[in-house]
């Protein structure tokens, strides 16, 4: 055997390329290599067991059949689920076999309400004879929290750094996590969210369980309302770099003058949601974010013009204007309403000018229940202070409800001003644009990073279709380019189906030009 193949690091890299996706066929090849010789066994098993998916039944299958029995139980799927139970105590040799595999596991991901081993067997795994935790090197745990899988939080995981939970059931989750913090104190990343199809009352969850960890770097509990005690505790955690939570409307009033302003000395990303924008603005005036780079906020109710102004003032007060790179304000869309009523505010340049004080913006995303009135001059003025802008997304969901927007020539100027743009969501004013333009590449203009253009609810007439198709086809840099437009269901106005047909033709022409 070549000497290079006796170096563990080289073998680990080679075997990692042999099994990049952990699919069954690749795993079989790697398992065969593990059985080839002693030199291959360790690195091959390390790759096979580093990421552990589905359930824990594989642990039982590694042991002699004399120590366990399998049984099937019904499930919500079309097939029965096989699980295992130990019917006697494991011998020291069997514990050694088990540990030879579990010590290699770095990531454990369980997507379903399945453990793969019975409750009594799991309890036995909690108490190995030597006292050393079974999963001594586990770094990441991701699972659905249910009445079955919540037992995973009984496992002592001294090396665990990342915990991600999808809640199917919030009952006793606080108590489970408080106890878990005592046996797994090294946690750095905590991510808790409800299962996407489940309605979980997150307001009932007591957030003080977070205070049982002392070295958190990231806390993303987007739908859990924090209380003032937990918020103050997190502000004093110097390692915290990411924070996501739901804001209760009365939280800013509960912050005592002695604690204000709360200084998050190392926080780089802040994500929060609230029913109204005003409490968010109040909180921003009571905290300091000296190194924050991303502020992403979501509100359920339409903000007023005064709310928007107060919000921007709050961001300016709390953060460093020259460090913030991404600002996002989003209002979730109601599917029974597509356009803001006529009496809603109209977003103009005067409303967006405060954004221009953030000189280093790379991403701006604004999506609220307003109409939009921005043309070439306003948009070019807006982006003039952001030469490194990468994403400009304005009302991508709520739409503009206007016949105006940026003209194709204005869009070219905007791309020249911000050559790093990768994503744009703007209404394009196609009126009177009928002459086939020269390709931008023929003019020496290219934007290789541009990958996503959304023209939203733009109007388009039949006579403009060939010219507009040629224009956007000239912008498309590669096959990864995505061009999007609203379908007729979101354009409740005259000729909506015709507009959709015209934009579909434009899209087809872009695909032809790319390929």
C-alpha positions as semicolon CSV with decimal commas, in nm:
position;residue;x (nm);y (nm);z (nm)
1;X;0,000;0,000;0,000
2;X;0,127;0,347;-0,086
3;X;0,247;0,544;0,216
4;X;0,000;0,825;0,141
5;X;-0,288;0,584;0,200
6;X;-0,163;0,522;0,552
7;X;-0,230;0,885;0,649
8;X;-0,570;0,916;0,818
9;X;-0,636;1,273;0,698
10;X;-0,582;1,180;0,331
11;X;-0,809;0,878;0,358
12;X;-1,080;1,087;0,524
13;X;-1,075;1,334;0,234
14;X;-1,086;1,057;-0,026
15;X;-1,368;0,870;0,147
16;X;-1,559;1,195;0,193
17;X;-1,564;1,236;-0,187
18;X;-1,673;0,876;-0,229
19;X;-1,982;0,934;-0,015
20;X;-2,084;1,299;-0,061
21;X;-2,459;1,253;-0,015
22;X;-2,482;0,953;0,219
23;X;-2,715;0,780;-0,027
24;X;-2,749;0,406;0,015
25;X;-2,540;0,309;-0,288
26;X;-2,247;0,530;-0,183
27;X;-2,275;0,405;0,175
28;X;-2,252;0,044;0,058
29;X;-1,930;0,120;-0,129
30;X;-1,783;0,288;0,174
31;X;-1,891;0,004;0,403
32;X;-1,713;-0,237;0,170
33;X;-1,396;-0,028;0,198
34;X;-1,427;-0,035;0,577
35;X;-1,415;-0,415;0,562
36;X;-1,116;-0,421;0,327
37;X;-0,832;-0,368;0,575
38;X;-0,751;-0,216;0,914
39;X;-0,603;0,098;0,753
40;X;-0,931;0,178;0,579
41;X;-1,168;0,080;0,858
42;X;-1,133;0,381;1,087
43;X;-1,153;0,663;0,825
44;X;-1,434;0,487;0,636
45;X;-1,644;0,442;0,950
46;X;-1,579;0,804;1,047
47;X;-1,730;0,923;0,719
48;X;-2,020;0,677;0,735
49;X;-2,119;0,771;1,088
50;X;-2,037;1,144;1,101
51;X;-2,392;1,241;0,999
52;X;-2,659;1,015;1,142
53;X;-3,008;1,039;0,988
54;X;-3,359;0,907;1,048
55;X;-3,358;0,717;1,380
56;X;-3,149;0,522;1,628
57;X;-3,237;0,173;1,508
58;X;-2,898;0,136;1,338
59;X;-2,737;0,131;1,682
60;X;-2,928;-0,185;1,772
61;X;-2,845;-0,347;1,439
62;X;-2,474;-0,305;1,513
63;X;-2,506;-0,542;1,808
64;X;-2,549;-0,921;1,808
65;X;-2,907;-1,029;1,747
66;X;-2,900;-1,221;2,074
67;X;-2,938;-0,898;2,274
68;X;-3,234;-0,733;2,100
69;X;-3,564;-0,804;1,932
70;X;-3,737;-0,611;1,660
71;X;-4,105;-0,525;1,646
72;X;-4,327;-0,327;1,412
73;X;-4,567;-0,054;1,508
74;X;-4,825;0,126;1,291
75;X;-4,745;0,472;1,160
76;X;-4,898;0,755;0,962
77;X;-4,707;0,623;0,662
78;X;-4,814;0,340;0,435
79;X;-4,576;0,100;0,602
80;X;-4,508;-0,023;0,953
81;X;-4,207;0,113;1,139
82;X;-3,953;-0,135;1,271
83;X;-3,813;-0,062;1,616
84;X;-3,586;-0,252;1,851
85;X;-3,582;-0,335;2,220
86;X;-3,301;-0,474;2,431
87;X;-3,443;-0,762;2,632
88;X;-3,137;-0,801;2,856
89;X;-2,855;-0,586;2,989
90;X;-2,570;-0,527;2,748
91;X;-2,236;-0,688;2,823
92;X;-1,919;-0,481;2,845
93;X;-1,813;-0,610;2,504
94;X;-2,146;-0,496;2,353
95;X;-2,107;-0,154;2,514
96;X;-1,760;-0,129;2,358
97;X;-1,903;-0,218;2,016
98;X;-2,177;0,042;2,055
99;X;-1,933;0,311;2,167
100;X;-1,699;0,237;1,875
101;X;-1,975;0,368;1,649
102;X;-2,142;0,638;1,859
103;X;-1,815;0,819;1,931
104;X;-1,789;0,888;1,556
105;X;-2,128;1,061;1,531
106;X;-2,103;1,439;1,500
107;X;-2,452;1,519;1,371
108;X;-2,784;1,351;1,460
109;X;-3,090;1,443;1,252
110;X;-3,432;1,287;1,318
111;X;-3,702;1,429;1,090
112;X;-4,000;1,218;1,200
113;X;-4,174;1,105;1,517
114;X;-3,956;0,795;1,528
115;X;-3,676;0,688;1,759
116;X;-3,624;0,337;1,628
117;X;-3,566;0,190;1,973
118;X;-3,809;0,140;2,259
119;X;-3,839;0,364;2,564
120;X;-3,685;0,110;2,804
121;X;-3,393;0,059;2,569
122;X;-3,333;0,433;2,544
123;X;-3,327;0,454;2,924
124;X;-3,061;0,183;2,932
125;X;-2,848;0,385;2,689
126;X;-2,854;0,677;2,933
127;X;-2,653;0,480;3,188
128;X;-2,347;0,317;3,031
129;X;-2,143;0,120;3,286
130;X;-1,833;0,342;3,261
131;X;-2,025;0,665;3,321
132;X;-1,895;0,819;2,998
133;X;-2,180;0,958;2,780
134;X;-2,264;0,739;2,484
135;X;-2,266;1,028;2,234
136;X;-1,955;1,193;2,369
137;X;-1,860;1,376;2,046
138;X;-2,203;1,478;1,914
139;X;-2,192;1,841;1,797
140;X;-2,531;1,892;1,633
141;X;-2,881;1,764;1,717
142;X;-3,188;1,835;1,503
143;X;-3,527;1,673;1,565
144;X;-3,903;1,719;1,586
145;X;-4,016;1,770;1,943
146;X;-4,298;1,525;2,013
147;X;-4,409;1,313;2,307
148;X;-4,181;1,040;2,168
149;X;-3,870;1,224;2,052
150;X;-3,852;1,467;2,346
151;X;-3,680;1,181;2,531
152;X;-3,368;1,269;2,332
153;X;-3,326;1,564;2,569
154;X;-3,253;1,313;2,844
155;X;-2,926;1,217;2,674
156;X;-2,618;1,385;2,825
157;X;-2,437;1,550;2,533
158;X;-2,134;1,730;2,678
159;X;-1,992;1,832;2,337
160;X;-2,319;1,949;2,180
161;X;-2,286;2,290;2,015
162;X;-2,601;2,320;1,803
163;X;-2,960;2,227;1,897
164;X;-3,242;2,269;1,644
165;X;-3,599;2,174;1,739
166;X;-3,921;2,174;1,539
167;X;-4,216;2,178;1,777
168;X;-4,508;1,947;1,716
169;X;-4,611;1,978;2,078
170;X;-4,503;2,254;2,317
171;X;-4,603;2,071;2,634
172;X;-4,322;2,054;2,893
173;X;-4,067;2,189;2,645
174;X;-3,939;2,449;2,894
175;X;-3,880;2,190;3,165
176;X;-3,711;1,952;2,923
177;X;-3,474;2,224;2,802
178;X;-3,392;2,345;3,153
179;X;-3,289;1,992;3,252
180;X;-3,106;1,946;2,923
181;X;-2,897;2,259;2,989
182;X;-2,755;2,096;3,302
183;X;-2,627;1,787;3,119
184;X;-2,532;1,966;2,794
185;X;-2,380;2,299;2,902
186;X;-2,162;2,363;2,594
187;X;-2,447;2,468;2,364
188;X;-2,371;2,761;2,133
189;X;-2,658;2,760;1,882
190;X;-3,026;2,727;1,976
191;X;-3,297;2,719;1,710
192;X;-3,662;2,653;1,803
193;X;-3,956;2,688;1,565
194;X;-4,297;2,524;1,517
195;X;-4,347;2,253;1,262
196;X;-4,461;2,433;0,948
197;X;-4,804;2,269;0,932
198;X;-4,873;2,282;1,307
199;X;-5,046;2,560;1,499
200;X;-4,847;2,587;1,820
201;X;-4,927;2,847;2,084
202;X;-4,572;2,976;2,123
203;X;-4,689;3,257;2,353
204;X;-4,731;3,003;2,633
205;X;-4,366;2,903;2,631
206;X;-4,165;3,050;2,919
207;X;-3,842;3,179;2,758
208;X;-3,635;3,177;3,078
209;X;-3,500;2,831;2,991
210;X;-3,259;3,019;2,761
211;X;-3,091;3,166;3,069
212;X;-2,959;2,822;3,169
213;X;-2,687;2,839;2,902
214;X;-2,389;3,069;2,948
215;X;-2,209;3,073;2,615
216;X;-2,475;3,106;2,346
217;X;-2,361;3,246;2,013
218;X;-2,693;3,222;1,831
219;X;-3,051;3,221;1,964
220;X;-3,315;3,192;1,692
221;X;-3,657;3,143;1,852
222;X;-3,852;3,351;1,602
223;X;-4,200;3,289;1,744
224;X;-4,119;3,275;2,116
225;X;-4,188;3,607;2,294
226;X;-3,894;3,700;2,516
227;X;-3,951;3,851;2,858
228;X;-3,740;4,135;2,995
229;X;-3,536;3,904;3,219
230;X;-3,424;3,689;2,926
231;X;-3,354;3,990;2,703
232;X;-3,137;4,154;2,970
233;X;-2,955;3,823;3,026
234;X;-2,881;3,788;2,654
235;X;-2,756;4,147;2,631
236;X;-2,485;4,055;2,882
237;X;-2,370;3,753;2,683
238;X;-2,058;3,873;2,497
239;X;-2,046;3,579;2,253
240;X;-2,400;3,634;2,116
241;X;-2,390;3,717;1,744
242;X;-2,743;3,625;1,622
243;X;-3,077;3,684;1,793
244;X;-3,427;3,611;1,666
245;X;-3,744;3,641;1,874
246;X;-4,103;3,763;1,881
247;X;-4,159;4,099;2,049
248;X;-4,445;4,146;2,293
249;X;-4,596;4,495;2,262
250;X;-4,538;4,578;2,630
251;X;-4,176;4,458;2,650
252;X;-4,017;4,802;2,587
253;X;-4,215;4,944;2,880
254;X;-4,076;4,674;3,112
255;X;-3,711;4,764;3,055
256;X;-3,603;4,959;3,361
257;X;-3,405;5,284;3,326
258;X;-3,117;5,122;3,513
259;X;-3,083;4,857;3,240
260;X;-3,140;5,090;2,944
261;X;-2,979;5,101;2,700
262;X;-2,918;4,728;2,665
263;X;-2,586;4,682;2,487
264;X;-2,546;4,377;2,264
265;X;-2,174;4,420;2,217
266;X;-2,114;4,151;1,955
267;X;-2,457;4,105;1,793
268;X;-2,434;4,101;1,413
269;X;-2,783;3,981;1,321
270;X;-3,116;4,087;1,474
271;X;-3,444;3,928;1,359
272;X;-3,774;4,010;1,528
273;X;-4,148;4,008;1,465
274;X;-4,434;4,198;1,624
275;X;-4,798;4,275;1,569
276;X;-4,719;4,646;1,533
277;X;-4,412;4,838;1,421
278;X;-4,422;5,093;1,704
279;X;-4,301;4,852;1,980
280;X;-4,009;4,756;1,757
281;X;-3,917;5,122;1,716
282;X;-3,937;5,172;2,092
283;X;-3,714;4,872;2,157
284;X;-3,456;4,990;1,904
285;X;-3,431;5,319;2,092
286;X;-3,354;5,125;2,412
287;X;-3,079;4,897;2,282
288;X;-2,738;4,950;2,127
289;X;-2,603;4,733;1,847
290;X;-2,252;4,866;1,778
291;X;-2,151;4,595;1,529
292;X;-2,487;4,480;1,389
293;X;-2,482;4,406;1,015
294;X;-2,835;4,276;0,952
295;X;-3,167;4,400;1,090
296;X;-3,470;4,201;0,970
297;X;-3,815;4,282;1,109
298;X;-4,168;4,161;1,042
299;X;-4,499;4,321;1,142
300;X;-4,852;4,190;1,109
301;X;-5,035;4,523;1,071
302;X;-4,982;4,789;0,807
303;X;-4,746;5,058;0,939
304;X;-4,830;5,425;0,905
305;X;-4,596;5,684;0,759
306;X;-4,508;5,793;1,112
307;X;-4,438;5,430;1,210
308;X;-4,196;5,392;0,919
309;X;-4,017;5,713;1,010
310;X;-3,987;5,613;1,377
311;X;-3,856;5,271;1,278
312;X;-3,576;5,418;1,068
313;X;-3,490;5,662;1,346
314;X;-3,471;5,370;1,589
315;X;-3,234;5,177;1,362
316;X;-3,016;5,485;1,325
317;X;-3,006;5,527;1,704
318;X;-2,928;5,165;1,791
319;X;-2,678;5,071;1,520
320;X;-2,372;5,200;1,340
321;X;-2,481;5,364;1,015
322;X;-2,159;5,262;0,840
323;X;-2,165;4,895;0,944
324;X;-2,526;4,789;0,875
325;X;-2,538;4,598;0,546
326;X;-2,891;4,455;0,532
327;X;-3,224;4,612;0,627
328;X;-3,555;4,431;0,589
329;X;-3,909;4,529;0,688
330;X;-4,176;4,280;0,593
331;X;-4,552;4,258;0,642
332;X;-4,694;3,908;0,583
333;X;-4,932;3,898;0,290
334;X;-5,302;3,813;0,330
335;X;-5,407;3,585;0,048
336;X;-5,757;3,728;0,037
337;X;-5,615;4,072;-0,044
338;X;-5,383;4,146;-0,331
339;X;-5,370;4,523;-0,361
340;X;-5,379;4,786;-0,087
341;X;-5,706;4,983;-0,090
342;X;-5,700;5,323;-0,255
343;X;-5,675;5,512;0,075
344;X;-5,347;5,345;0,175
345;X;-5,020;5,546;0,177
346;X;-4,805;5,572;-0,132
347;X;-4,436;5,494;-0,090
348;X;-4,221;5,764;-0,244
349;X;-3,863;5,885;-0,236
350;X;-3,925;6,103;0,070
351;X;-4,017;5,791;0,268
352;X;-3,704;5,607;0,157
353;X;-3,449;5,887;0,191
354;X;-3,367;5,795;0,556
355;X;-3,236;5,462;0,420
356;X;-2,966;5,662;0,239
357;X;-2,795;5,739;0,571
358;X;-2,681;5,374;0,580
359;X;-2,381;5,413;0,353
360;X;-2,276;5,047;0,338
361;X;-2,606;4,878;0,252
362;X;-2,578;4,556;0,051
363;X;-2,942;4,446;0,078
364;X;-3,265;4,642;0,119
365;X;-3,598;4,461;0,138
366;X;-3,920;4,652;0,198
367;X;-4,257;4,481;0,161
368;X;-4,557;4,652;0,324
369;X;-4,923;4,718;0,247
370;X;-4,856;5,041;0,060
371;X;-4,872;5,142;-0,301
372;X;-4,543;5,247;-0,460
373;X;-4,463;5,548;-0,677
374;X;-4,098;5,538;-0,782
375;X;-3,963;5,623;-1,126
376;X;-3,614;5,646;-1,277
377;X;-3,497;5,962;-1,105
378;X;-3,617;5,854;-0,759
379;X;-3,467;5,506;-0,779
380;X;-3,135;5,629;-0,919
381;X;-3,115;5,889;-0,642
382;X;-3,193;5,622;-0,385
383;X;-2,917;5,381;-0,492
384;X;-2,655;5,648;-0,557
385;X;-2,510;5,605;-0,207
386;X;-2,492;5,222;-0,228
387;X;-2,228;5,126;-0,486
388;X;-2,200;4,776;-0,336
389;X;-2,574;4,702;-0,331
390;X;-2,651;4,335;-0,400
391;X;-3,029;4,311;-0,355
392;X;-3,300;4,573;-0,411
393;X;-3,645;4,431;-0,332
394;X;-3,939;4,670;-0,299
395;X;-4,289;4,532;-0,240
396;X;-4,213;4,199;-0,404
397;X;-4,528;4,047;-0,249
398;X;-4,768;4,340;-0,207
399;X;-4,696;4,488;-0,549
400;X;-4,682;4,849;-0,663
401;X;-5,030;4,896;-0,816
402;X;-4,898;5,152;-1,061
403;X;-4,849;5,194;-1,433
404;X;-4,511;5,357;-1,369
405;X;-4,190;5,212;-1,234
406;X;-3,839;5,208;-1,369
407;X;-3,791;5,219;-1,746
408;X;-3,558;4,973;-1,922
409;X;-3,305;5,251;-1,978
410;X;-3,335;5,350;-1,613
411;X;-3,276;4,988;-1,515
412;X;-2,955;4,984;-1,720
413;X;-2,836;5,298;-1,539
414;X;-2,925;5,140;-1,206
415;X;-2,721;4,830;-1,291
416;X;-2,426;5,047;-1,391
417;X;-2,451;5,235;-1,060
418;X;-2,470;4,909;-0,863
419;X;-2,269;4,650;-1,062
420;X;-2,281;4,397;-0,775
421;X;-2,659;4,353;-0,791
422;X;-2,773;3,991;-0,787
423;X;-3,147;4,029;-0,716
424;X;-3,399;4,296;-0,819
425;X;-3,772;4,323;-0,748
426;X;-3,909;4,636;-0,916
427;X;-4,197;4,730;-1,143
428;X;-4,078;4,807;-1,496
429;X;-4,242;5,083;-1,698
430;X;-4,278;4,932;-2,046
431;X;-4,498;5,203;-2,199
432;X;-4,373;5,316;-2,538
433;X;-4,079;5,075;-2,538
434;X;-4,105;4,920;-2,885
435;X;-3,762;4,944;-3,049
436;X;-3,540;4,637;-3,025
437;X;-3,240;4,752;-2,817
438;X;-2,876;4,660;-2,881
439;X;-2,751;4,384;-2,655
440;X;-2,583;4,524;-2,343
441;X;-2,289;4,290;-2,407
442;X;-2,232;4,462;-2,742
443;X;-2,206;4,791;-2,552
444;X;-1,948;4,646;-2,316
445;X;-2,202;4,607;-2,035
446;X;-2,226;4,278;-1,845
447;X;-2,352;4,179;-1,503
448;X;-2,229;3,825;-1,440
449;X;-2,363;3,822;-1,084
450;X;-2,721;3,917;-1,177
451;X;-2,930;3,606;-1,115
452;X;-3,283;3,711;-1,018
453;X;-3,521;3,971;-1,164
454;X;-3,884;4,001;-1,054
455;X;-4,097;4,251;-1,247
456;X;-4,390;4,202;-1,006
457;X;-4,720;4,348;-1,131
458;X;-4,574;4,542;-1,424
459;X;-4,807;4,635;-1,710
460;X;-4,704;4,529;-2,060
461;X;-4,874;4,587;-2,393
462;X;-4,848;4,358;-2,693
463;X;-4,652;4,608;-2,903
464;X;-4,381;4,623;-2,635
465;X;-4,336;4,248;-2,596
466;X;-4,060;4,188;-2,860
467;X;-3,849;4,481;-2,738
468;X;-3,891;4,393;-2,369
469;X;-3,811;4,028;-2,440
470;X;-3,493;4,127;-2,624
471;X;-3,397;4,366;-2,342
472;X;-3,424;4,111;-2,062
473;X;-3,271;3,835;-2,272
474;X;-2,968;4,061;-2,310
475;X;-2,941;4,094;-1,933
476;X;-2,951;3,720;-1,867
477;X;-2,592;3,615;-1,789
478;X;-2,630;3,237;-1,758
479;X;-2,865;2,943;-1,721
480;X;-2,893;3,021;-1,349
481;X;-3,076;3,345;-1,429
482;X;-3,433;3,358;-1,294
483;X;-3,702;3,586;-1,434
484;X;-4,032;3,616;-1,247
485;X;-4,361;3,801;-1,280
486;X;-4,701;3,797;-1,115
487;X;-4,958;3,554;-1,243
488;X;-5,308;3,674;-1,327
489;X;-5,450;3,561;-0,993
490;X;-5,254;3,835;-0,820
491;X;-5,338;4,107;-1,074
492;X;-5,709;4,181;-1,017
493;X;-5,758;4,439;-1,287
494;X;-5,861;4,473;-1,649
495;X;-5,668;4,264;-1,902
496;X;-5,491;4,066;-1,630
497;X;-5,480;3,744;-1,834
498;X;-5,339;3,932;-2,132
499;X;-5,057;4,074;-1,920
500;X;-4,975;3,728;-1,795
501;X;-4,967;3,595;-2,151
502;X;-4,731;3,874;-2,260
503;X;-4,492;3,820;-1,971
504;X;-4,496;3,446;-2,036
505;X;-4,379;3,515;-2,390
506;X;-4,100;3,736;-2,255
507;X;-3,997;3,456;-2,021
508;X;-3,986;3,202;-2,305
509;X;-3,768;3,435;-2,513
510;X;-3,526;3,469;-2,221
511;X;-3,497;3,090;-2,194
512;X;-3,424;3,066;-2,567
513;X;-3,155;3,333;-2,541
514;X;-2,988;3,161;-2,246
515;X;-2,978;2,814;-2,398
